[in-house]
Amino acid sequence: MPDRFWRDTLADLDRIPAEAVWRPDDDESTSDVLVYDVRFRGWGGARIAAWYALPRHPGTAKLPGLLVAPGYLADPAVPVEWAERGYAVLSLAYRGKNRANADVAPGFPGYVTSGIEDAHTYVYRGVYADGVRGLDLLRSRREVDADRVGVRAVSQGAAIVLAAAALRPGAVAAVAVGCPFLTGIDVALAEATAGPYEEIRALLSSRPELGERVRRSLGEVDVLNLAAEVRAPVYLHVGTHDTTCPPTTAGRLGQVLPGPVTVDEYPDCGHEAGARWADDKAAVFLAKHLEPRSPVPAPGGPTSCRVPPAVLDGRERERYFDQIDEELARLPRAIQREPLDTSGAYDRYRLRFTGTDDARLSALLTVPHGTAHTAVIFTPRYGTVNFTPGRAVLEEFVTLTINHRGQDLTSPETPMPYPGALRSARLGPEKFLYRHVFADTLRGIDIALDLPDLDRLARAVVGDDLAVLAAARRPVFGCVRVDRLLLTSATHLAREFSGVEDRQELARTLAVFDVPAAAGEVEVPLLVALSAQEEASFPATGRPGLTVLQLTHREAIDEPEQWRWLREASRSR
């Protein structure tokens, strides 16, 4: 039985009508799957969102339901693949996430500490209630068999779906989770060296008088204190080298859960928790207990997108980027520098500045207290929120993470519809969304070069395609590290553009952002990390100074190698 705090929370939630609106989304739907954009009211009346997907031709039998939720920095996925397997799936966008941030928007970093001084105001009181409401809405659908509803998530999403299963005892028939956040928090605060726990530690370091109040709030949301009410069988997967959610905390969870628990530990894996292998095992586990129409895991959507070759004259590309630079040159160099918290080992600042079209941009700067030899600039990732490096990186390097327009803590008037931002964009080099993203990246680099914190330091740039494109246009870096391909990845192209009919115009648009061509213009050491499937999509292997790292998808192996390369490459210049 939940304690009084949660009984009161659920009573408050039940008094608020959901007012759910289920709007078909033709852009996200496929020939086999119907997708709905769902909006509803959550605890406190906050406006919450979700994606709902189900087979287009389900037959007469009711469908098993599945509740999924994103992690701390992830965007809610459109769950087409799960629907292809025969589930009715609700992908929750809990408060503060994209499409659910009109009423509650703490921002990142800062989400995990929002309202933490009092359990009644702590953001996770509402977040867990959002998970409960999502579960209730899913089970209420007439096409869903309420006795065959499961949950699947990792990290913060895992905490949310576990809490929903605990706060609605008996409502969930199967649980598949990985690397759960907010679990065994006392141990996690002592052992974690990356991720959101670092934010809590920094708060307590700067304001130790809050210690007891913070501990009370964390106690209410600690999954360990709720887990005894989870009555379903559980599949739990963890990485043995997870520095964000230490595996010892998941081990404690396995001891508290009352039902049958299957635990998979993946050696040398970090916070990805062996996802490359565990995702299929989770699908098999859920199929065993929920019996979908298509229990065999689907192949994961389209994996190729045929784009005809387009050759863009080098002078045309040069004129295109010259025009961007002319627009940037007219912008004021003024920035606002706001101090954030300190960890005792480094200081953090939020930088605010403007971009083209008066877009409000931002960046996160960290400056270690010790001597740093290299400054690392992180280009924006594909998503609403950018990742924050772990403690070891922040203590060694000056870092600056650029946020482009539409990302967290930038212009609210220019939201980015993640996932699907590129798919929703207009084609044509001048109209393409990526033009603004690239301009914002260059603007962030220009701002960084004016910072005294970067004076006389070696410089490296890290990111996806943007890192190569920016380094070709701003030859101020000693090395370039690409951790992920975006526009060059056949898989990502398929996800974003498989429905585009005008392939010639698509090819002309993408030709401007030709990453292999840009790589040929970069004259400093370049590392590109690729999966085995991606190697063929980066045809620049003959370039001098290029190192291709084939990923093992085990963080404890891949990440140290990437940082070792960066240290050596930046100091050799």
Steps between C-alpha positions, in 0.01 A plus 500: 500500500648840402572732794288803585704732278421291194140426604442875520671552165287235330183642659592842359565345160168316496315827564649657186320399178742377235323686216695277263504589130615233254586660165605276207843601368528422132867605485605245762261221393612233255323254273495250789476723809261772612662771715315750718627820658350487850453795735356479852506651848720361773553560870461868588319556169825504301470437127664168413549325166561157351524310176255213461561236233315182410473264202289644220326164452486343848225248435216435744700389805611758754864608496756480778601845621847638562601817686843641412676811631824681404807554712625821659638657181316292239201603293179294504518256211224445248454128576432370150723193540314381810167543322634293210553221752130504589481738800292806571775728632489824696833687487483751784627859478493579870517856632802698383547292185449623145125562440437487879693803617240778478424488874806331651842567342789479749758464222818295483714507703279573799212259439601250768526772767184691408291544816719253689491702823154355577359164393163667433654733241761261361462461124499120525177503699333621182717289271406175675135608495534559124612139467195383695266707284663366185449146626137574584432648156661205325300245699178694432524466122230267370742325262739418788478192720546657844624167637787489249679832553876523541763770538838550333758773566856573608664750736258770618229342288555177692442680830177651366349175371607310811334767714184477289493123547546544875242776542241301304564157654387218275445722195822387326557144380869523396788740561813532283741770618867586485742706715223656713556855622378624843559154645711450810569872494722509808744255339469664159597841638814349645599292195375678186752719318283611207146603424226665708627382840788743444245783501370394841852466634588848372190648666584342834860617467394861452206490744573239767225638723247336265636152570224360719217648293652368178540154650132496602392592147725237346368239742146550370601445136757224557375202300636268769236636737220426251620178338331261745169587330618393153326166463598410145796296374797723422783490246785725616818572303802699614849591387780400734679832436204735526625825657159672478284239673746271678418129459501452877175696515331270250622206704324640805183540294510135400505405868194712583269408212252237626441314173728300271797706380735424212822706513746530213837667566691613192879512549681820398169673430418835652172686518385350172458184713571262212212640294643353179423155639251569780239663275428172323496307828255752646276456195501122542429535874203730442365281221508198731282675759281725284451281190491757217385406153859514364731380780811492282683834528453719195813603313477853639346694212655601169875457488577658164397806309592520134622853433622561144851639478519876474820682413513856626759730354760590762455868427127470559560343842752774576248773411238330716723502808634848421145631521460342845824660613389839370183472709700397807746787456219751546408363844616663824767310695337581835415207726343452842696279737295353785680304775340167584606258773849383583604142570811592695709387202356720224271798449209512258355793311209544263578727207218676316535673163308560181520328163371577154137612478532617863481141624591471868782250544694364795802293596620326815859581602695304762839611630701263722673635809823326404720566199340412167702456181214452255158655438238267353207648310200268463275571202123458550371147483185388320246540780333750730766481771878465467703255705726613783840327528590306812693632798840376379469696174377816673791489744757464219374724218337836454177403322238694310176337379306696238118498493343582165164674462208290616710299741463532876563849643490672160222666297161358605349657189702264277430152642658200331270200450734230626494227383435585137647851489670441166200321354277797585736747333452650157742382236734724305837618635373852584189373683640191667483494880862387523614835361385667823648223714835539325490879531428467874795263535738744332360780714573300815856433384556869424373590849730238653805643326437833676499341847809562713451150644620355169805724462821310419327161523507231237154461346304194395149468359280197570159406362322350203514623137494858634848457648654427157299765318587762760870410507515536122352848529682602819858366478575586864513149644791270561288187450147391414311207654178363352310275738196445282394545138172672421444613142764254384334202672284285273296387802429854618420615147246220477331599825479865402444499126350164395168673423648783293381482139725761338828312527681730256431804717594299811830408336568862402429612856723241666780563251568836668574319826733244343692368801760291311573805284534717811728238656732542202527872584593438865879499529529386864465149650146366463346206688172352376331238718286267292297188549580216262186584298601866458854457371388486136314832541816700574716471187798703621729223613786617279521841665832563683454541873168314508448234767192278482400343829267203465266513797458200726187656655655445840549838661785395728701405190391761243492816710849473655643439154325809362635719781848348476508591132382856570766559767779381272370680192442833673840503672685409183402827331 
